[in-house]
Amino acid sequence: TEIDANYWSSVPSWDVILNGIQSPLSTTQPPIIHGLETCELFQQYTSANPSNRRIAPAGLFNTGTNYLSVLLDYNCQNPHRVAKFHGNAKRGHGNEWEVPWGKHTPPHFRGSYSKNSKAEYTPEEVLPIVLVRNPYGWMKSMCKNPYAAKWGGMHDEKSCLRLKKENYEWNTVDVNFGPGKTHHKSLAHFWNDWYGEYFYKNFTSHDGDTTAPFPRLIIRFEDIIFFPREVTEKVCKCAGGVLGHRQDDKDVVHGKFHYVVRSAKAGMGHGPASQRNGLVDSWIRYSDDPRKNYDKETVTLVEDVLDSTMVETFGYR
């Protein structure tokens, strides 16, 4: 694909990008992949029938789950399934569009709810790849496309990002997921609550135990944009897969990584096509620190609300 020179010149330098996606206080260099210690446990769980292993994305709205699905679909193969189904692309690669309980659904529904009653695999045979995004950028995107979440002033550009109302009470958020509704004190609390269930062993106990509740990886939205090959390779290996594109993929040379250049979002539920991003658009749009879009008072309040352990783990502080 040819790119206009003027358009290409708008892409920031690599140093600018790294400064934008990584806190100067972080000691971990991107890409950041949390939960690699659970890979061996997942492979042990599924060792009796490795051809039934699946990888599936999960994440809040506006975190790139569709993009990750396409990256994995093109580039990650479960060799046991490939051998079993002789390279049949629809069944043979071992990648699902979403986790069984729903990619946006909180994981406390894992095991008690399934979006596909005909699925021939269990939740234990699926390795969730959870996408997390810088909460400041994520909240801004939620104002543009809130999906199933509702809160006061959500359609007002001036008040959408307010965590508290004029009477200083929390601007509560209600979310209607498939199996049920959830309630949160504010948009920032929603980020804490949802990711806390994947991050902590028992989020509701608030004991701070960061042992994984079950095998899963948590990866950053920013890293699949700027480090797609590196992240895909580690995710694939974690589930016992190998990097390599499907036999029916004629868009890339054999043995090469298939980068997703166009927007992975499709359908009416994802907003206007003009607001969907291709790869180069994403390099430009997501290379800057999203906190620059907030006033100091809001940043201070958001910092007080956000879970400091998760924020530091993912390099957002």
Secondary structure, DSSP 8 states (H G I E B T S, - for coil): ----HHHHHTS--HHHHHHHHS-TT--S-SS-EETGGGHHHHHHHTTT-GGG-EEEEEE-TTS-HHHHHHHHHHHEE-HHHHHHHTT-TTTSS-B-SS-TT-TTS-GGGBTTB-S-TT-SS-GGGEEEEEEE--HHHHHHHHHH--TTEEETTTT-TTTTT-SB-TTS-B--EEEEETTEEEEESSHHHHHHHHHHHHHSSSGGGT----S-SSS-EEEEHHHHHHSHHHHHHHHHHHTT-EE---TT--SS-TTS-----S----SGGG--GGG---HHHHHHHTSS-GGGGS-HHHHHHHHHHS-HHHHHHTT--
